[in-house]
Amino acid sequence: MESFGDKLRAWILAALVHLGVVALLFAGLLWTTTTRPISLPGPIIEAELVGISAAPKPAAARPSKPVPAKPAPPAPAPPKPPEPKPQPPSEVQQQDRIERERIAELAQQKAAEAKRAEEERQRQEQVLLDQQQRQERERMQQLAQIRKEREAADRKLKLEREKLAQLRDLSKAKPAPAQPVPAAEQAKSGTNGNDDSLQAQYFAAIQNAVTNNWLRPDSAQPGLRCMLRIVQIPGGDVIGVQLVNPCNADPLTRASIEQAVKRAAPLPYQGYEKAFQREIDFNFTYDG
């Protein structure tokens, strides 16, 4: 990169070169000699031409026809001044020429570098623009997916509310039983056995709680069998629910069973402290 000091030094050298050339021309003019007329030594001689005395007088000239005057010969062309011989450039002039060439080369290099920098800047801007457009498309796709999921959730919630309203209407229409039956007595272990242990009553109470909070979708078919795994903490609060194989339910029915567990929480706990288990697996069935 050429500094300001280098440029100033180059201009000073060029000025000195031009001043030197002017001084040489002026000295050459002073050394030029003028041409003087030639003079011979000795005294100056004066002479007068005298004619012959007895000579007859010249006769009067007869008039004659006028002779046409001859055209004067053309004046010779002035000699051409000798062409000055080209003088070889001095060392200062050569250095000045080299310096100008170097400055021109540096200017071309800077112009090429500026062009490459501009092209790189435009390329980076285009890459950034493409990336922003791609991110915008991905964001719009995500928003569309979220919108679809939200609409599906709204339809599902609406369906569950309708099912719940139907259940409420049915419960109002049914006559109240004379004596309520505890949940643990309605279903024992879920295997149609006669196990009256606290453990069997605990599992039956949880199964009844989940079944009573299930809003059956229209896609649920009789013969439904799914293994349901529940993770809970003391008190019956559910911290995890998952359907594991075997399970022949469709995705909508699977989601409804998981929601039934969450609505049933907290699960039965009081009176079953000794039979409490953090992780419970039981079969969720539906026969129509």
PyMOL commands that set and color helices and strands:
alter all, ss='L'
color gray80, all
select helices_A, chain A and resi 4-31+91-173+183-186+198-212+251-264
alter helices_A, ss='H'
color red, helices_A
select strands_A, chain A and resi 224-232+238-247+279-286
alter strands_A, ss='S'
color yellow, strands_A
deselect
rebuild
show_as cartoon
